[in-house]
Amino acid sequence: MSRTYLFSPIGNTDPVKYFYDGSMLHICRYYKPDVVYLYLSKEMMEYHSTDNRYVRSIELLGKKLNHTFEVHIIENDQMVNVQQYDVFYKEFRSIISDIEKEKGEDDRLLVNMASGTPAMKSALLIMATLAEYRFLPIQVSTPQKKSNIEHEERQEYDVETNWELNQDNTEDAENRCQEVKCMNLMRLLKLDIIKKHILSYNYKAALEVAKDIKQDLSIFAYKWLETAEARSVLDWKKMNSVLPEANGILKAVHEEDKKKVLFEYTLILDLKVKRGEYADFLRAITPLSVDLLEMVLAEFCDIDITKYYKGKAFREWDEQKMSGTEILRLAQGNYSYFRYGPVYSGALNNIIQAKCEDKLLAQRVNELVEVEHKLRNIAAHNIVSVTQEWVKERTGKTVDETIWIIKYICECVKINTRKENWASYDLMNEQILKALEE
C-alpha cells in the first residue's frame, strides 16, 4: 500500500494561530500524510522544547480523524539567521533526498510551501521549479485571504486551548490547501533537449533524457520514444511490444517479412547519412547490397542464386553445386579463378551485368558495388576521417547520391513501392513531437 509523506518547515503561524490551523496542520488535516517531517530552526526548537506544541497538535488531529501520524522532528539549533536562502536550499535538498530514498516508488511526497521564513519558501519554490525531486508543493491561504499582520503572543502557548478554539475543527470549515502549479523549469529544459535529440535522429539519447521526466510525459509519448529507440537499432521484439496501437504511421515488423526488414535497414542507412555518420554508413552497405543483388537476380534475371549456396542459413558458395555451371563462369568474371567462400556483392554483380536486361538497373547496381569496393574496406580497417568530400574524391559520387542509388534499387525490387515512405522517420518524429506537447 502506498504511503504519503509530508515535509514541512515550521513558522510562527504553526500549529494554530488566530483560531485557525497553521499551514502545517491544515495540510495534515486534508491530506492525512502517514509520515510527517517537521523542520525546526533554533527559535522553533525553543517553542517545541517548551510545550511540544507541534507534535501534540498533530496527535490531537490524528485522534479527531482516527488517523495515525508518524512524526519526525528535524532540529537545527545552528539555524539562527533564517533569511539565508542558499543555506536552506542546500539543507532542504539533502533532507528531501533522504526522504526520497526512504519512500517507495508508489509513495508520494508533499511539501508545505506556506510555513517558515521567506528564505525557506524561496528555497522550496526553486526546488519545485527545478523538479530535481518528485514532490507535490502545497500552498495554504490564510483564513482572511490576506497577509497575517496582527501580533499574537507565541511564547505563552496553550496547546489544548488553541485546539479547542480552532475553527477548522468545525464541520463547515473551508479547505484552504492549494496544489502549486510551478513552472517546472527542469521539465521544460529536458523536454527541449528531447525534441532536439528527436530532430537529430538520436533516439537513444532522447529516451535517456525522457526517463528523468517520465511521470510528466503521457503514456502515448513515452511509448513513441521507446518505439523510436528500438526501431533505430532494429530491435523488432521490443518495438512491437511498445508500439502505440493504430498509430497510422508505423506497423509491427516481423523477421520473416524480409522486404519489410530490408526497408527498415535501408532507413537506418539513411539515418546514418542524415547524422553525418559516413564511415558507419559505408560499413553497413555490405549486408544490404548482397540482399538487394540476390533479389535483382531473382526478379530481373530469373536466377535463384541461393541454389548455389551451401545452405539457406549460410551465404557461402557450394563448390560442388557451382562446378561446371554457367553461374560459376559468370560469377568468376575476368578473374583467372573463382574464390569460394562467403558470398560478396562483386560476384553477384558480375552475373547481373551479364544477365539483367534492365540496363539502367544494372548500371545502378554496378555503381553501388563500385562505391562499396572502393571505400568499404578502407572505412572498416583504417582510422580515417570520412567526409562527404572524402567519399566524392574517391568514388565520384557523394554519400547522398549513394543512398539514392540504394533507394532506387529497393524500389525496383519492390522493397518500397511509395517514395513518400522514405520519410517514415520524419513522420514518426512529427508524431513524437506532437505527443510531447500533450
C-alpha angles and dihedrals in degrees: 000000000000120000133210122227128196127201113192134172110213123235140176095278092058134135099002128345134168087008093297136096117275114230096268095052093042092056090048089051097054104028098037096209116202094215125035125192114195118196113208127192119206092272094049091046090059090055091046092051091050101053110351086238098162099048093038092053091051089050091052090049091049090053091051093048095038088234130130116229118197103211126198123186118214107198127195111177089174091064101098102131097061096177097074104110097185092055092053093046091056094043097044090047090056093047095048090046089057092049090050089056091051100047124077128245093261095043121101132217124215122197124202107227095177105063129074133031125324089257091055092049092048092051092052092045091055090049091050091048094049089044094206088148127036111245139135113240113218124199122192121203121217119255089244092050088233140076120301103244103153119100119238124181110250101173095071101047124166107202097193095046093048089050093050092049094044108125092201088072091070119101096242095048116139123246102232097181119119126186107230116235099208122191094252098219096178091050091052092048093048092045089055090049090051091052092050091051090049092051090051091048093243098139097163091058091045092054093047091055091044091058088067092058100028092130090057094053127079117251087243093055094047092049089053091052091050090047093051093048093049092044093052091058095040093246096153096172093058094038093053091049095055101030110126109247121250091359094155093224112063133029130197116280122219127194093233091060095082097179092051091049092049090048091054091046090052090052088054089055088051090052090052089055092047091050092048093245093142098156091053089047092055093046091050096053096079102071091045095046092056091051092048094048091049089054092047089053091050098045104032103026100032090232123136095204092182088075086076095053125097089242143338091260094049126062095207127122116251107222093201093052092045097047114116096357131129088236090063092050093048095044091050091057114170095343118112092231139012119247110218120207131074117018112248131185094249095070092043090050091054090057093046093051089054099041110027113100092191096086095185091054090046089052092051091049090051092049091052093049091048092054090048094049096045097048113015098080093042091053093043100047107028137062101242138148105242111203135161089259093049091054094045092050093054102037107023088237133091123233089251090056090050094053088047090056090051091051091048092055090045090056092048093055092043097249085131123015100179122059092209089065089074086073091060094118092049091051089049090050091053089052092049094048090049092049091050090059094054 
